[in-house]
Amino acid sequence: MINAQDIKNGTCIRMDGKLYFCIEFLHVKPGKGNTFMRTKLKDVVNGYVIERRFNIGEKLEDVRVERRPYQYLYQDAGDYIFMNQETYDQIPIHKALITGVDFMKESDVVEVVFDASTETVLYAEMPAKTQLKITYTEPGLKGDTATNTLKPATVETGATVRVPLFVNEGETIEVDTRDGSYVSRIKA
């Protein structure tokens, strides 16, 4: 158990039978009344974000989480199979629990977050940025760098990314896996 004033970003708590991660917190001391914590909590299972106030001194059930690197091996039906890089154990993780799954290719290393007490997988997270090769896009023209116009490009995982006009097929780009946006072109 932890006190409400001990909540920080990344703290995992169990509330109403569900697990939540704190993504934002604010210690509020109004001119009148008691001090409280205003938090934004993200549901681990479905990703919904809720706002919740806790009075200072209120007891909350904290959950100890562990983060471990796992390597993506292959896809099997709706599950993705990952391997622990230290013990070589393989675990299946459902697609809905993986952030950035559209940009994941074989042998990528993701961070898997476990509930330490029950050893259940809470979610898996791709690195914030990844490098992918463009398999198809319309040809770009020399000098198309003056405007911020974007065109669709298909990357090696099959996902579509909006890229600037000067990016061509066969080039490698860096993609933000959180929102699927183009970051930069990688020079060979």
VEXMAR-691002 format. One record per residue (C-alpha): z, y, x; residue number from 1. Coordinates in Angstrom, 3 decimals. Last residue first. Layout:
BEGIN
{site {Z,Y,X},NUM}
...
END
This chain:
BEGIN
{site {-46.332,5.088,23.070},188}
{site {-45.168,8.297,21.380},187}
{site {-42.950,7.674,18.359},186}
{site {-43.739,9.885,15.348},185}
{site {-40.783,11.527,13.651},184}
{site {-38.302,11.410,10.773},183}
{site {-40.229,10.144,7.734},182}
{site {-38.045,9.604,4.662},181}
{site {-36.888,6.325,3.176},180}
{site {-33.602,7.707,1.810},179}
{site {-30.919,5.828,3.760},178}
{site {-33.337,4.020,6.089},177}
{site {-34.485,7.230,7.835},176}
{site {-37.850,6.239,9.323},175}
{site {-39.148,6.579,12.900},174}
{site {-42.884,6.131,13.279},173}
{site {-45.141,3.791,15.233},172}
{site {-48.888,4.371,15.142},171}
{site {-51.365,1.698,14.022},170}
{site {-52.761,3.769,11.132},169}
{site {-52.644,7.515,11.727},168}
{site {-50.118,10.361,11.484},167}
{site {-51.762,13.830,11.391},166}
{site {-51.410,14.204,7.595},165}
{site {-47.601,14.073,7.629},164}
{site {-45.880,10.893,6.353},163}
{site {-44.602,9.688,2.953},162}
{site {-43.292,6.137,3.395},161}
{site {-44.366,3.030,1.474},160}
{site {-42.598,-0.278,2.083},159}
{site {-44.508,-3.420,3.048},158}
{site {-42.278,-4.274,6.024},157}
{site {-45.040,-3.308,8.490},156}
{site {-45.348,0.223,7.079},155}
{site {-47.592,1.493,4.272},154}
{site {-48.400,5.198,4.462},153}
{site {-48.499,7.770,1.648},152}
{site {-49.643,11.329,2.471},151}
{site {-47.607,14.472,3.146},150}
{site {-48.546,18.158,3.207},149}
{site {-46.223,20.352,5.269},148}
{site {-49.082,22.510,6.494},147}
{site {-50.213,23.561,9.975},146}
{site {-50.385,20.087,11.513},145}
{site {-53.769,18.854,10.327},144}
{site {-55.495,19.903,13.567},143}
{site {-57.331,16.643,14.138},142}
{site {-57.835,14.831,10.853},141}
{site {-55.796,11.917,9.611},140}
{site {-57.174,8.604,8.429},139}
{site {-55.760,7.283,5.144},138}
{site {-52.821,4.972,5.721},137}
{site {-52.282,1.281,6.417},136}
{site {-50.222,-0.916,8.752},135}
{site {-47.921,1.806,10.113},134}
{site {-45.478,0.411,12.689},133}
{site {-41.759,0.806,12.086},132}
{site {-38.886,2.308,14.072},131}
{site {-35.453,2.432,12.447},130}
{site {-32.940,5.147,11.629},129}
{site {-29.541,5.082,9.896},128}
{site {-28.858,1.503,11.051},127}
{site {-29.059,-0.937,8.135},126}
{site {-25.881,-1.535,6.162},125}
{site {-24.578,-4.728,4.611},124}
{site {-22.167,-4.833,1.662},123}
{site {-18.799,-6.182,0.489},122}
{site {-19.105,-9.662,1.982},121}
{site {-16.078,-11.820,1.214},120}
{site {-13.668,-12.876,3.977},119}
{site {-10.739,-12.833,1.483},118}
{site {-8.211,-10.755,3.461},117}
{site {-10.670,-9.005,5.770},116}
{site {-12.942,-7.738,2.957},115}
{site {-16.172,-7.792,4.956},114}
{site {-18.699,-5.107,5.979},113}
{site {-21.958,-6.320,7.545},112}
{site {-23.605,-4.022,10.102},111}
{site {-27.288,-4.780,10.526},110}
{site {-29.273,-6.088,13.497},109}
{site {-33.029,-6.388,12.986},108}
{site {-34.428,-9.790,14.049},107}
{site {-36.887,-9.952,11.129},106}
{site {-37.722,-6.625,9.501},105}
{site {-35.613,-4.324,7.350},104}
{site {-37.198,-1.169,5.902},103}
{site {-37.027,-2.166,2.223},102}
{site {-33.426,-3.381,2.685},101}
{site {-32.151,0.136,3.483},100}
{site {-28.708,-0.605,2.048},99}
{site {-28.029,-4.303,1.521},98}
{site {-25.769,-5.468,-1.346},97}
{site {-28.565,-5.538,-3.961},96}
{site {-30.641,-7.921,-1.804},95}
{site {-27.989,-10.656,-1.947},94}
{site {-26.422,-11.741,1.344},93}
{site {-26.700,-15.306,2.663},92}
{site {-24.582,-16.279,5.688},91}
{site {-25.426,-18.015,8.963},90}
{site {-22.866,-18.810,11.655},89}
{site {-24.151,-18.218,15.207},88}
{site {-20.539,-17.542,16.371},87}
{site {-21.166,-14.325,18.341},86}
{site {-24.389,-12.933,16.860},85}
{site {-23.412,-13.778,13.285},84}
{site {-26.656,-14.770,11.576},83}
{site {-28.135,-13.289,8.412},82}
{site {-30.083,-14.876,5.554},81}
{site {-31.415,-12.569,2.834},80}
{site {-30.969,-13.673,-0.756},79}
{site {-33.217,-13.276,-3.785},78}
{site {-35.432,-16.304,-2.902},77}
{site {-34.771,-17.047,0.820},76}
{site {-35.542,-14.165,3.171},75}
{site {-35.382,-14.599,6.939},74}
{site {-33.333,-14.046,10.111},73}
{site {-31.497,-10.696,9.950},72}
{site {-28.986,-10.354,12.790},71}
{site {-25.328,-9.655,12.008},70}
{site {-23.022,-7.056,13.562},69}
{site {-19.450,-7.077,12.221},68}
{site {-17.448,-4.479,10.314},67}
{site {-13.994,-5.444,9.080},66}
{site {-12.231,-4.130,5.989},65}
{site {-8.526,-3.921,5.146},64}
{site {-8.054,-3.082,1.478},63}
{site {-5.595,-0.420,0.375},62}
{site {-3.568,-0.628,-2.819},61}
{site {-2.566,2.896,-3.812},60}
{site {0.903,4.438,-4.179},59}
{site {1.190,7.988,-5.576},58}
{site {3.129,10.226,-3.186},57}
{site {0.819,13.197,-3.723},56}
{site {-0.808,12.929,-7.136},55}
{site {-4.245,11.328,-7.187},54}
{site {-7.378,12.835,-8.673},53}
{site {-10.563,10.792,-9.142},52}
{site {-14.280,11.484,-8.972},51}
{site {-16.613,8.522,-9.404},50}
{site {-19.647,7.383,-7.432},49}
{site {-21.581,4.334,-8.588},48}
{site {-22.783,2.015,-5.805},47}
{site {-22.814,-1.175,-7.898},46}
{site {-20.499,-3.475,-5.948},45}
{site {-18.670,-1.191,-3.494},44}
{site {-17.906,1.536,-6.053},43}
{site {-18.001,4.895,-4.253},42}
{site {-14.964,7.157,-4.550},41}
{site {-14.977,10.952,-4.567},40}
{site {-11.477,12.323,-4.086},39}
{site {-9.224,15.214,-5.155},38}
{site {-5.749,14.763,-3.661},37}
{site {-2.807,16.505,-5.339},36}
{site {-0.154,19.178,-4.800},35}
{site {2.049,19.919,-7.787},34}
{site {1.948,22.951,-10.049},33}
{site {1.204,26.628,-9.592},32}
{site {-0.604,28.184,-6.660},31}
{site {-2.697,25.032,-6.291},30}
{site {-2.367,22.834,-3.217},29}
{site {-5.456,20.625,-3.047},28}
{site {-6.061,18.049,-0.271},27}
{site {-9.764,17.243,-0.483},26}
{site {-11.492,13.919,-0.106},25}
{site {-15.057,12.623,0.191},24}
{site {-16.673,9.204,0.641},23}
{site {-13.616,7.077,-0.178},22}
{site {-14.704,3.465,-0.526},21}
{site {-13.927,1.647,-3.780},20}
{site {-13.131,-1.968,-4.636},19}
{site {-12.672,-2.980,-8.270},18}
{site {-9.790,-4.554,-10.238},17}
{site {-8.728,-1.212,-11.734},16}
{site {-8.251,0.177,-8.200},15}
{site {-8.564,-1.566,-4.847},14}
{site {-8.885,0.878,-1.954},13}
{site {-11.202,1.228,1.059},12}
{site {-10.731,4.213,3.363},11}
{site {-14.062,5.363,4.806},10}
{site {-13.319,9.078,4.488},9}
{site {-9.544,9.579,4.431},8}
{site {-6.763,8.668,1.990},7}
{site {-3.273,9.111,3.487},6}
{site {-2.205,11.709,0.871},5}
{site {-2.474,9.043,-1.834},4}
{site {0.181,6.911,-0.159},3}
{site {-0.786,3.510,1.153},2}
{site {0.000,0.000,0.000},1}
END
